[in-house]
Amino acid sequence: MDKNQIDKRLVELRAEKQRLTGELETAHIEAREALIAGNKPTTVAAALAERIAIVDDAIAELADRSSTAAENAERNNRKRRAEAALDATSKRTKLAASVDEALATLASHWATYAETLRKDVGQVSGAGGDLTGIDRALTNNRAAEPLVKALIQASGVSFARSLGIDTPIRERHASTLADAESRVAESLRVELLRIKASSPQPNMSRQAKLELDQMETTQ
């Protein structure tokens, strides 16, 4: 039985218990009146009580199965979400590596350009050249910390500042986008192992716990 079938049956059994409880109350009254009248009471009350006890056992068992089914469903949903996120992260990591490579290339070209500009600025200015367009093209007051860290990783704080980004981040805090995505991927791998470690399948659970212990040891 799946969870929907279990829950449907639970509703039916609880309705049956309610009906039986009503019948039991009536049977108790009838048995009491029979005793008062000096007659032998029927065994209806005892039979109903036994039936109610059996129904209670069935309800408890189905409730336990429903809880287990819900836990399994939630575990499977978490597993699917983590696997999908890990797959997406893997794809993003490749893109991030391309961005990092492009940033490193850009930084190299920027350094050459900046040095050439420093040498030529006097000549350009002296000849009446307008440097405003260059200044505006190189200005960006919007700071995005992950990107700033990647810029700093590529060439130090000077490149980020050249883009008009005023940030307290220092070179010791620099990191590539690929490294950041790798940390995301690592956290998802840990989440997947935690999900598997809670699995009712002993082999899967044991292997996952072993891998988690190994991760903690190497940290």
Contacts in CASP RR format, 6 or more apart in sequence:
PFRMAT RR
TARGET T0000
AUTHOR 0000-0000-0000
METHOD contacts of the structure
MODEL  1
MDKNQIDKRLVELRAEKQRLTGELETAHIEAREALIAGNKPTTVAAALAE
RIAIVDDAIAELADRSSTAAENAERNNRKRRAEAALDATSKRTKLAASVD
EALATLASHWATYAETLRKDVGQVSGAGGDLTGIDRALTNNRAAEPLVKA
LIQASGVSFARSLGIDTPIRERHASTLADAESRVAESLRVELLRIKASSP
QPNMSRQAKLELDQMETTQ
1 9 0 8 1.000
1 65 0 8 1.000
2 69 0 8 1.000
3 66 0 8 1.000
3 69 0 8 1.000
3 70 0 8 1.000
3 73 0 8 1.000
6 62 0 8 1.000
6 65 0 8 1.000
6 66 0 8 1.000
6 69 0 8 1.000
7 66 0 8 1.000
9 62 0 8 1.000
10 59 0 8 1.000
10 62 0 8 1.000
10 63 0 8 1.000
10 66 0 8 1.000
13 55 0 8 1.000
13 58 0 8 1.000
13 59 0 8 1.000
13 62 0 8 1.000
14 59 0 8 1.000
16 55 0 8 1.000
17 52 0 8 1.000
17 55 0 8 1.000
17 56 0 8 1.000
17 59 0 8 1.000
20 48 0 8 1.000
20 51 0 8 1.000
20 52 0 8 1.000
20 55 0 8 1.000
21 52 0 8 1.000
23 48 0 8 1.000
24 45 0 8 1.000
24 48 0 8 1.000
24 49 0 8 1.000
24 52 0 8 1.000
27 42 0 8 1.000
27 44 0 8 1.000
27 45 0 8 1.000
27 48 0 8 1.000
28 45 0 8 1.000
30 41 0 8 1.000
30 42 0 8 1.000
30 44 0 8 1.000
30 45 0 8 1.000
31 41 0 8 1.000
31 42 0 8 1.000
31 44 0 8 1.000
31 45 0 8 1.000
32 41 0 8 1.000
34 40 0 8 1.000
34 41 0 8 1.000
34 42 0 8 1.000
35 41 0 8 1.000
72 200 0 8 1.000
75 195 0 8 1.000
75 198 0 8 1.000
75 199 0 8 1.000
78 191 0 8 1.000
78 195 0 8 1.000
79 192 0 8 1.000
79 195 0 8 1.000
79 196 0 8 1.000
82 188 0 8 1.000
82 191 0 8 1.000
82 192 0 8 1.000
82 195 0 8 1.000
83 192 0 8 1.000
85 188 0 8 1.000
86 185 0 8 1.000
86 188 0 8 1.000
86 189 0 8 1.000
86 192 0 8 1.000
89 181 0 8 1.000
89 184 0 8 1.000
89 185 0 8 1.000
89 188 0 8 1.000
90 185 0 8 1.000
92 181 0 8 1.000
93 178 0 8 1.000
93 181 0 8 1.000
93 182 0 8 1.000
93 185 0 8 1.000
96 176 0 8 1.000
96 177 0 8 1.000
96 178 0 8 1.000
96 180 0 8 1.000
96 181 0 8 1.000
97 177 0 8 1.000
97 178 0 8 1.000
99 150 0 8 1.000
99 177 0 8 1.000
100 150 0 8 1.000
100 153 0 8 1.000
100 154 0 8 1.000
100 176 0 8 1.000
100 177 0 8 1.000
100 178 0 8 1.000
103 150 0 8 1.000
103 151 0 8 1.000
103 153 0 8 1.000
103 154 0 8 1.000
104 154 0 8 1.000
104 155 0 8 1.000
106 154 0 8 1.000
107 151 0 8 1.000
107 154 0 8 1.000
107 155 0 8 1.000
107 159 0 8 1.000
108 155 0 8 1.000
110 155 0 8 1.000
110 159 0 8 1.000
110 162 0 8 1.000
111 155 0 8 1.000
114 162 0 8 1.000
117 134 0 8 1.000
121 131 0 8 1.000
124 131 0 8 1.000
125 131 0 8 1.000
138 162 0 8 1.000
138 163 0 8 1.000
138 164 0 8 1.000
139 163 0 8 1.000
139 164 0 8 1.000
140 163 0 8 1.000
140 164 0 8 1.000
140 165 0 8 1.000
141 164 0 8 1.000
141 165 0 8 1.000
141 166 0 8 1.000
142 165 0 8 1.000
143 165 0 8 1.000
143 166 0 8 1.000
143 167 0 8 1.000
145 167 0 8 1.000
145 169 0 8 1.000
146 177 0 8 1.000
146 180 0 8 1.000
147 177 0 8 1.000
148 160 0 8 1.000
148 165 0 8 1.000
148 167 0 8 1.000
148 169 0 8 1.000
149 169 0 8 1.000
149 173 0 8 1.000
149 174 0 8 1.000
149 175 0 8 1.000
149 176 0 8 1.000
149 180 0 8 1.000
150 174 0 8 1.000
150 175 0 8 1.000
150 176 0 8 1.000
150 177 0 8 1.000
151 159 0 8 1.000
151 160 0 8 1.000
151 163 0 8 1.000
151 165 0 8 1.000
152 159 0 8 1.000
152 160 0 8 1.000
152 169 0 8 1.000
152 170 0 8 1.000
152 171 0 8 1.000
152 173 0 8 1.000
152 174 0 8 1.000
153 174 0 8 1.000
153 175 0 8 1.000
153 176 0 8 1.000
156 171 0 8 1.000
156 174 0 8 1.000
157 167 0 8 1.000
157 169 0 8 1.000
157 170 0 8 1.000
157 171 0 8 1.000
160 167 0 8 1.000
160 169 0 8 1.000
190 212 0 8 1.000
190 215 0 8 1.000
193 208 0 8 1.000
193 211 0 8 1.000
193 212 0 8 1.000
193 215 0 8 1.000
194 208 0 8 1.000
194 212 0 8 1.000
195 208 0 8 1.000
196 204 0 8 1.000
196 205 0 8 1.000
196 207 0 8 1.000
196 208 0 8 1.000
197 205 0 8 1.000
197 208 0 8 1.000
197 209 0 8 1.000
197 212 0 8 1.000
198 205 0 8 1.000
199 205 0 8 1.000
199 208 0 8 1.000
END
